[in-house]
């Protein structure tokens, strides 16, 4: 006579005991003010937390201000370079620490390109080139934010003629954190033919931000070819094999083992600052790169739908910047892995196109996965 009641009570208790677990598994998203820009625009910072992994993202520049992950012993550390205050980012825009980059990531030669028979002129902010969208790219605007499941959605409307680019471009970027992975979903639409290339410019040091250099880290890039550059850091237009060169990272290789080789490409960039052509089909979501820090045991794996990845070894960091927690960022204190279309594609007809037309939707996905070994 007591069995039905016992079973029903047991079922209810079981269901209730499972409910908090499912709620706890969902990423916690909180918001705080993070000061005002020099123009007086309020900036917010959102904290995404799932277990021991935590990402903090600003509405200013869509910047990943911190990212905390555990090492092999469970000790948590912040593994991206940046500043403790908004003022730090405004005073030191050059490194692009953690920022969303647009309209066009990387370099456009001579600050111009042709589209539909018209030549568009852009501001030159890197010698004779336009770098990362110009003098006021997407890294220097305040994005509109709203909370979504497991993260936030950022939106920015770039008007026609912004930094010389044609068309009103509406960019939407979603940051979500689930388990041990930070997922970035980029999309954009336009009302006029234009070009677009979006990425995130986080600087990684898996030993912890400000803790030495990344020369001891081991890197793998799933690419058989790269796009060599000239002395102005612009691709020559040729896809060269990495085999037999210091650019062969098809298996885990210590980053510092060949960085000082007598190689023209390394001399041009003062280290690694090149685009690798990923070994995958167009728009396929696949593993692009892996970084392993033997000191902490932390592993970063990069997955993307993009055709290329820029590997940069912090060659222009020189110890003059003091970042979070008073840490001085020395030469090669971090590395960047920027998933992207190839540099200068608007001027390189043999490269995958970066053109976007009305009615089309630009869409790319990149994911940073964390683990230990």
HELIX and SHEET records of a PDB file:
HELIX    1   1 UNK A    3  UNK A   25  1                                  23    
HELIX    2   2 UNK A   86  UNK A   91  1                                   6    
HELIX    3   3 UNK A  109  UNK A  111  5                                   3    
HELIX    4   4 UNK A  138  UNK A  140  5                                   3    
HELIX    5   5 UNK A  162  UNK A  164  5                                   3    
HELIX    6   6 UNK A  255  UNK A  257  5                                   3    
HELIX    7   7 UNK A  264  UNK A  269  1                                   6    
HELIX    8   8 UNK A  324  UNK A  326  5                                   3    
HELIX    9   9 UNK A  345  UNK A  347  5                                   3    
SHEET    1   A 5 UNK A  28  UNK A  36  0                                        
SHEET    2   A 5 UNK A  42  UNK A  50 -1                                        
SHEET    3   A 5 UNK A  53  UNK A  58 -1                                        
SHEET    4   A 5 UNK A  64  UNK A  70 -1                                        
SHEET    5   A 5 UNK A  76  UNK A  78 -1                                        
SHEET    1   B 2 UNK A  99  UNK A 101  0                                        
SHEET    2   B 2 UNK A 199  UNK A 201 -1                                        
SHEET    1   C 2 UNK A 107  UNK A 108  0                                        
SHEET    2   C 2 UNK A 130  UNK A 131 -1                                        
SHEET    1   D 2 UNK A 112  UNK A 115  0                                        
SHEET    2   D 2 UNK A 118  UNK A 121 -1                                        
SHEET    1   E 9 UNK A 144  UNK A 148  0                                        
SHEET    2   E 9 UNK A 151  UNK A 158 -1                                        
SHEET    3   E 9 UNK A 169  UNK A 178 -1                                        
SHEET    4   E 9 UNK A 181  UNK A 190 -1                                        
SHEET    5   E 9 UNK A 362  UNK A 372 -1                                        
SHEET    6   E 9 UNK A 298  UNK A 304 -1                                        
SHEET    7   E 9 UNK A 286  UNK A 292 -1                                        
SHEET    8   E 9 UNK A 218  UNK A 221 -1                                        
SHEET    9   E 9 UNK A 253  UNK A 254 -1                                        
SHEET    1   F 2 UNK A 194  UNK A 195  0                                        
SHEET    2   F 2 UNK A 355  UNK A 356 -1                                        
SHEET    1   G 6 UNK A 203  UNK A 204  0                                        
SHEET    2   G 6 UNK A 335  UNK A 340 -1                                        
SHEET    3   G 6 UNK A 308  UNK A 312 -1                                        
SHEET    4   G 6 UNK A 273  UNK A 278 -1                                        
SHEET    5   G 6 UNK A 223  UNK A 229 -1                                        
SHEET    6   G 6 UNK A 235  UNK A 241 -1                                        
SHEET    1   H 2 UNK A 321  UNK A 322  0                                        
SHEET    2   H 2 UNK A 328  UNK A 329 -1                                        
END                                                                             
